[in-house]
Amino acid sequence: MQNRLYMELVGSLSEEGFSLDELVVKVKDLFETEGMAGIVGLLLSLFDEHLCAGLVCGEAVWQPEPCCETPRYELHKRSKRQFRTTIGTIRIEWRRLRCVHCGRTMIPLR
């Protein structure tokens, strides 16, 4: 459910414009089905995608510790992760990046 709403949110935000009502309804649906843990998971997923997109394009403000002399990253795969917190279980799929030059992989949010 969270991944479907995540894709719908990303789709509506990436188009030329989006309706604030549409955004509110989707967040409300997520909160009703998964609670606060779903909202936190969604926010972490959005931040992870934003961070990875910046690293792949070379436009990120934050840069990880370099793995080689000229690191350049590409999207590699996703890793599922769960965190048990006081608000519930947060589920997220972290994006894994791979350096094109040395082949080393990393997860930026880790």
Backbone as a printed PyTorch tensor [residue, N CA C, xyz], in Angstrom:
tensor([[[  0.8270,  -1.1920,   0.0000],
         [  0.0000,   0.0000,   0.0000],
         [  0.8700,   1.2530,   0.0000]],

        [[  1.9110,   1.2630,   0.8570],
         [  2.7660,   2.4390,   0.9480],
         [  3.4910,   2.6870,  -0.3730]],

        [[  3.9820,   1.6260,  -1.0190],
         [  4.6930,   1.8020,  -2.2850],
         [  3.7760,   2.3320,  -3.3720]],

        [[  2.5210,   1.8790,  -3.3960],
         [  1.5750,   2.3670,  -4.4000],
         [  1.3090,   3.8510,  -4.1950]],

        [[  1.0740,   4.2580,  -2.9470],
         [  0.8350,   5.6720,  -2.6620],
         [  2.0820,   6.4980,  -2.9250]],

        [[  3.2410,   5.9330,  -2.6540],
         [  4.4950,   6.6240,  -2.9360],
         [  4.6050,   6.9250,  -4.4250]],

        [[  4.3220,   5.9280,  -5.2600],
         [  4.3940,   6.1220,  -6.7110],
         [  3.3710,   7.1480,  -7.1820]],

        [[  2.1640,   7.1210,  -6.6180],
         [  1.1510,   8.1020,  -6.9870],
         [  1.5800,   9.5060,  -6.5770]],

        [[  2.1640,   9.6340,  -5.3890],
         [  2.6340,  10.9450,  -4.9320],
         [  3.7620,  11.4620,  -5.8110]],

        [[  4.7210,  10.6210,  -6.1170],
         [  5.8320,  11.0370,  -6.9680],
         [  5.3090,  11.4290,  -8.3450]],

        [[  4.3610,  10.6570,  -8.8660],
         [  3.7700,  10.9850, -10.1650],
         [  3.0490,  12.3110, -10.1540]],

        [[  2.2840,  12.5690,  -9.1160],
         [  1.5310,  13.8240,  -9.0730],
         [  2.4490,  15.0140,  -8.8150]],

        [[  3.5360,  14.8240,  -8.0850],
         [  4.4660,  15.9230,  -7.8250],
         [  5.3690,  16.1980,  -9.0160]],

        [[  5.6440,  15.1890,  -9.8420],
         [  6.5690,  15.3740, -10.9490],
         [  5.8970,  15.9250, -12.2010]],

        [[  4.5820,  15.9070, -12.2520],
         [  3.8950,  16.4740, -13.4020],
         [  3.9850,  17.9900, -13.3340]],

        [[  3.4080,  18.6770, -14.3070],
         [  3.5140,  20.1320, -14.3640],
         [  2.9600,  20.8030, -13.1210]],

        [[  2.0070,  20.2230, -12.4920],
         [  1.4450,  20.7820, -11.2780],
         [  0.7130,  19.6900, -10.5310]],

        [[  0.3220,  19.9890,  -9.3230],
         [ -0.4470,  19.0140,  -8.5660],
         [ -1.4440,  19.7560,  -7.7040]],

        [[ -2.4890,  19.0680,  -7.3870],
         [ -3.5380,  19.6370,  -6.5630],
         [ -3.1970,  19.3980,  -5.0970]],

        [[ -3.2910,  20.4280,  -4.3020],
         [ -3.0480,  20.2820,  -2.8710],
         [ -4.0610,  19.3270,  -2.2580]],

        [[ -5.3080,  19.3780,  -2.7410],
         [ -6.3310,  18.4530,  -2.2540],
         [ -5.9370,  17.0020,  -2.5280]],

        [[ -5.3980,  16.7550,  -3.7130],
         [ -4.9800,  15.4010,  -4.0760],
         [ -3.8800,  14.9100,  -3.1330]],

        [[ -2.9320,  15.7730,  -2.8390],
         [ -1.8530,  15.4230,  -1.9280],
         [ -2.3840,  15.1330,  -0.5250]],

        [[ -3.2910,  15.9670,  -0.0460],
         [ -3.8710,  15.7890,   1.2910],
         [ -4.6480,  14.4810,   1.3730]],

        [[ -5.4200,  14.1660,   0.3420],
         [ -6.2180,  12.9340,   0.3330],
         [ -5.3040,  11.7090,   0.3520]],

        [[ -4.2290,  11.7260,  -0.4310],
         [ -3.3250,  10.5710,  -0.4770],
         [ -2.6000,  10.3750,   0.8600]],

        [[ -2.1830,  11.4700,   1.4810],
         [ -1.5310,  11.3640,   2.7890],
         [ -2.5260,  10.8800,   3.8400]],

        [[ -3.7650,  11.3570,   3.7650],
         [ -4.8170,  10.9190,   4.6950],
         [ -5.0770,   9.4230,   4.5350]],

        [[ -5.1520,   8.9440,   3.2910],
         [ -5.3550,   7.5130,   3.0360],
         [ -4.2160,   6.6840,   3.6300]],

        [[ -3.0000,   7.1470,   3.4260],
         [ -1.8480,   6.4290,   3.9660],
         [ -1.8890,   6.4110,   5.4910]],

        [[ -2.2380,   7.5340,   6.0940],
         [ -2.3020,   7.6120,   7.5550],
         [ -3.3750,   6.6810,   8.1050]],

        [[ -4.5230,   6.5950,   7.4100],
         [ -5.6130,   5.7260,   7.8740],
         [ -5.2580,   4.2530,   7.7510]],

        [[ -4.4830,   3.8840,   6.7340],
         [ -4.1630,   2.4720,   6.5390],
         [ -2.9130,   2.0330,   7.3020]],

        [[ -1.9010,   2.8890,   7.3740],
         [ -0.6420,   2.4770,   7.9960],
         [ -0.2330,   3.3190,   9.1950]],

        [[ -0.9430,   4.3790,   9.4780],
         [ -0.6310,   5.2160,  10.6350],
         [  0.5980,   6.0790,  10.4230]],

        [[  1.1110,   6.5750,  11.5270],
         [  2.2610,   7.4760,  11.4780],
         [  3.5040,   6.7820,  10.9260]],

        [[  3.6440,   5.4890,  11.1580],
         [  4.7940,   4.7470,  10.6290],
         [  4.8050,   4.7840,   9.1010]],

        [[  3.6400,   4.7250,   8.4750],
         [  3.5520,   4.8180,   7.0200],
         [  3.9790,   6.1790,   6.5070]],

        [[  3.5960,   7.2360,   7.2340],
         [  3.9800,   8.5950,   6.8460],
         [  5.4970,   8.7640,   6.9580]],

        [[  6.0790,   8.2930,   8.0520],
         [  7.5330,   8.3950,   8.2360],
         [  8.2580,   7.5910,   7.1560]],

        [[  7.7700,   6.3950,   6.8380],
         [  8.3660,   5.5920,   5.7770],
         [  8.2960,   6.2880,   4.4320]],

        [[  7.1730,   6.9420,   4.1560],
         [  7.0140,   7.6840,   2.9060],
         [  8.0030,   8.8440,   2.8410]],

        [[  8.1420,   9.5890,   3.9350],
         [  9.0810,  10.7140,   3.9620],
         [ 10.5230,  10.2390,   3.7710]],

        [[ 10.8870,   9.1270,   4.4170],
         [ 12.2310,   8.5800,   4.2320],
         [ 12.4590,   8.1340,   2.7900]],

        [[ 11.4430,   7.5290,   2.1760],
         [ 11.5560,   7.0950,   0.7820],
         [ 11.7330,   8.2820,  -0.1580]],

        [[ 10.9580,   9.3370,   0.0680],
         [ 11.0790,  10.5340,  -0.7660],
         [ 12.4560,  11.1750,  -0.6060]],

        [[ 12.9460,  11.2610,   0.6260],
         [ 14.2680,  11.8360,   0.8650],
         [ 15.3530,  10.9770,   0.2260]],

        [[ 15.2300,   9.6550,   0.3350],
         [ 16.1920,   8.7340,  -0.2580],
         [ 16.2460,   8.9140,  -1.7720]],

        [[ 15.0860,   8.9890,  -2.4220],
         [ 15.0470,   9.1750,  -3.8780],
         [ 15.6610,  10.5110,  -4.2820]],

        [[ 15.3560,  11.5620,  -3.5270],
         [ 15.9080,  12.8860,  -3.8280],
         [ 17.4340,  12.8820,  -3.6930]],

        [[ 17.9280,  12.2850,  -2.6290],
         [ 19.3640,  12.2100,  -2.3900],
         [ 20.0630,  11.4000,  -3.4810]],

        [[ 19.5040,  10.2580,  -3.8340],
         [ 20.1070,   9.3990,  -4.8580],
         [ 20.0850,  10.0570,  -6.2320]],

        [[ 19.0000,  10.7390,  -6.5580],
         [ 18.9210,  11.4350,  -7.8470],
         [ 20.0140,  12.4950,  -7.9400]],

        [[ 20.2500,  13.2190,  -6.8570],
         [ 21.3100,  14.2200,  -6.8510],
         [ 22.6940,  13.6070,  -6.9950]],

        [[ 22.9290,  12.4760,  -6.3390],
         [ 24.2310,  11.8170,  -6.4320],
         [ 24.4730,  11.2540,  -7.8290]],

        [[ 23.4520,  10.6860,  -8.4460],
         [ 23.6010,  10.1190,  -9.7840],
         [ 23.8530,  11.2220, -10.8120]],

        [[ 23.1580,  12.3510, -10.6660],
         [ 23.3210,  13.4730, -11.6000],
         [ 24.5660,  14.3000, -11.3000]],

        [[ 25.1670,  14.1000, -10.1380],
         [ 26.3340,  14.8820,  -9.7530],
         [ 25.9970,  16.2540,  -9.2160]],

        [[ 24.7450,  16.4640,  -8.8160],
         [ 24.3000,  17.7740,  -8.3420],
         [ 23.9480,  17.7780,  -6.8580]],

        [[ 24.3220,  16.7570,  -6.1290],
         [ 23.9650,  16.6690,  -4.7100],
         [ 24.8210,  17.6160,  -3.8800]],

        [[ 24.2060,  18.2260,  -2.8860],
         [ 24.9380,  19.0950,  -1.9670],
         [ 25.8130,  18.2390,  -1.0540]],

        [[ 25.2600,  17.1210,  -0.5740],
         [ 25.9980,  16.2020,   0.2870],
         [ 26.6980,  15.1660,  -0.5780]],

        [[ 27.9460,  14.9200,  -0.3160],
         [ 28.6920,  13.8930,  -1.0270],
         [ 29.2220,  12.8810,  -0.0120]],

        [[ 29.0590,  11.5900,  -0.2870],
         [ 29.5960,  10.5780,   0.6300],
         [ 31.1200,  10.5500,   0.5500]],

        [[ 31.7190,   9.8290,   1.4760],
         [ 33.1670,   9.6650,   1.4220],
         [ 33.5120,   8.9630,   0.1120]],

        [[ 34.4370,   9.5210,  -0.6720],
         [ 34.7290,   8.9460,  -1.9940],
         [ 35.2630,   7.5180,  -1.9000]],

        [[ 34.8140,   6.6800,  -2.8100],
         [ 35.2610,   5.2890,  -2.8410],
         [ 36.4920,   5.1280,  -3.7340]],

        [[ 36.7070,   6.0760,  -4.6370],
         [ 37.8640,   6.0490,  -5.5220],
         [ 38.2120,   7.4960,  -5.8810]],

        [[ 39.1470,   7.6850,  -6.7900],
         [ 39.5730,   9.0500,  -7.1200],
         [ 38.4970,   9.8440,  -7.8480]],

        [[ 37.7470,   9.2060,  -8.7010],
         [ 36.7070,   9.9070,  -9.4670],
         [ 35.3880,   9.1410,  -9.3650]],

        [[ 34.7230,   9.2080,  -8.2240],
         [ 33.4730,   8.4500,  -8.0790],
         [ 32.3550,   9.0220,  -8.9470]],

        [[ 31.6390,   8.1350,  -9.5920],
         [ 30.4340,   8.4930, -10.3410],
         [ 29.4490,   7.3570, -10.1140]],

        [[ 28.2440,   7.7090,  -9.6900],
         [ 27.2970,   6.6990,  -9.2400],
         [ 26.1960,   6.4470, -10.2540]],

        [[ 25.7030,   5.2110, -10.2180],
         [ 24.5210,   4.8400, -10.9890],
         [ 23.5910,   4.0620, -10.0610]],

        [[ 22.3030,   4.0400, -10.4040],
         [ 21.3280,   3.2910,  -9.6090],
         [ 21.6210,   1.8110,  -9.7630]],

        [[ 21.6140,   1.0880,  -8.6600],
         [ 21.9660,  -0.3340,  -8.7120],
         [ 20.7650,  -1.2180,  -8.3870]],

        [[ 20.2710,  -1.1780,  -7.1830],
         [ 19.0900,  -1.9500,  -6.8020],
         [ 18.5550,  -1.3960,  -5.4970]],

        [[ 17.5580,  -2.0700,  -4.9320],
         [ 16.9580,  -1.6280,  -3.6730],
         [ 17.1650,  -2.6970,  -2.6060]],

        [[ 17.2330,  -2.2450,  -1.3690],
         [ 17.3390,  -3.1500,  -0.2230],
         [ 16.1860,  -2.8670,   0.7250]],

        [[ 15.4140,  -3.9080,   1.0490],
         [ 14.2880,  -3.7360,   1.9740],
         [ 14.8120,  -3.6680,   3.3980]],

        [[ 14.1660,  -2.8200,   4.1900],
         [ 14.5610,  -2.6620,   5.5840],
         [ 13.3420,  -2.3360,   6.4200]],

        [[ 13.3260,  -2.8050,   7.6550],
         [ 12.2520,  -2.4990,   8.6070],
         [ 12.8710,  -1.9780,   9.8940]],

        [[ 12.2050,  -0.9830,  10.4680],
         [ 12.6100,  -0.4370,  11.7590],
         [ 11.4250,  -0.5310,  12.6940]],

        [[ 11.6210,  -1.1130,  13.8540],
         [ 10.5550,  -1.1380,  14.8630],
         [ 10.7460,   0.0720,  15.7640]],

        [[  9.7270,   0.9220,  15.8120],
         [  9.7900,   2.1420,  16.6160],
         [  8.5700,   2.2040,  17.5250]],

        [[  8.4910,   3.2480,  18.3320],
         [  7.3470,   3.4150,  19.2290],
         [  6.0690,   3.7390,  18.4670]],

        [[  6.1880,   4.2270,  17.2360],
         [  4.9910,   4.5430,  16.4430],
         [  4.5790,   3.3970,  15.5370]],

        [[  5.3470,   2.3200,  15.5120],
         [  5.0280,   1.1650,  14.6790],
         [  6.2350,   0.7480,  13.8490]],

        [[  6.0150,  -0.1980,  12.9570],
         [  7.0850,  -0.6940,  12.0970],
         [  7.1680,   0.1670,  10.8470]],

        [[  8.3320,   0.7480,  10.6340],
         [  8.5690,   1.5770,   9.4500],
         [  9.2260,   0.6940,   8.4060]],

        [[  8.6180,   0.6200,   7.2290],
         [  9.1500,  -0.1810,   6.1240],
         [  9.6560,   0.7600,   5.0370]],

        [[ 10.8550,   0.4830,   4.5610],
         [ 11.4420,   1.3160,   3.5180],
         [ 12.2870,   0.4310,   2.6100]],

        [[ 12.3870,   0.8100,   1.3540],
         [ 13.2990,   0.1640,   0.4150],
         [ 14.3710,   1.1840,   0.0770]],

        [[ 15.5530,   1.0150,   0.6630],
         [ 16.6520,   1.9240,   0.4010],
         [ 17.1970,   1.6930,  -0.9860]],

        [[ 17.5930,   2.7450,  -1.6220],
         [ 18.2100,   2.6650,  -2.9440],
         [ 19.7060,   2.4140,  -2.7620]],

        [[ 20.2200,   1.4640,  -3.4980],
         [ 21.6570,   1.1720,  -3.4730],
         [ 22.2660,   1.7640,  -4.7450]],

        [[ 23.3920,   2.4610,  -4.5890],
         [ 24.1090,   3.0490,  -5.7140],
         [ 25.4090,   2.2860,  -5.9260]],

        [[ 25.8760,   2.2900,  -7.1730],
         [ 27.1360,   1.6170,  -7.5040],
         [ 28.0390,   2.6020,  -8.2250]],

        [[ 29.3020,   2.6340,  -7.8510],
         [ 30.2770,   3.4870,  -8.5240],
         [ 30.6150,   2.8600,  -9.8740]],

        [[ 30.5270,   3.6490, -10.9160],
         [ 30.7950,   3.1640, -12.2690],
         [ 32.2710,   2.8080, -12.4320]],

        [[ 33.1520,   3.5130, -11.7450],
         [ 34.5930,   3.3180, -11.9300],
         [ 35.1620,   2.1460, -11.1340]],

        [[ 34.8220,   2.0400,  -9.8510],
         [ 35.4300,   0.9780,  -9.0290],
         [ 34.4630,  -0.1660,  -8.7110]],

        [[ 33.1530,   0.0300,  -8.9360],
         [ 32.1770,  -1.0240,  -8.7040],
         [ 31.6800,  -1.1430,  -7.2750]],

        [[ 32.1740,  -0.3230,  -6.3820],
         [ 31.7510,  -0.3780,  -4.9780],
         [ 30.3150,   0.1250,  -4.8510]],

        [[ 29.5320,  -0.5390,  -3.9940],
         [ 28.1440,  -0.1240,  -3.7880],
         [ 27.9900,   0.5270,  -2.4230]],

        [[ 26.9480,   1.3420,  -2.3120],
         [ 26.6650,   2.0000,  -1.0410],
         [ 25.1980,   2.3840,  -0.9830]],

        [[ 24.7150,   2.5730,   0.2400],
         [ 23.3600,   3.0590,   0.4900],
         [ 23.5130,   4.4220,   1.1560]],

        [[ 23.1210,   5.5050,   0.4890],
         [ 23.3410,   6.8490,   1.0350],
         [ 22.7090,   7.1030,   2.3980]],

        [[ 21.5290,   6.5800,   2.6800],
         [ 20.8660,   6.8670,   3.9470],
         [ 21.3850,   6.0330,   5.1150]],

        [[ 22.2420,   5.1150,   4.8630],
         [ 22.7260,   4.2390,   5.9360],
         [ 23.6860,   4.9520,   6.8250]]])
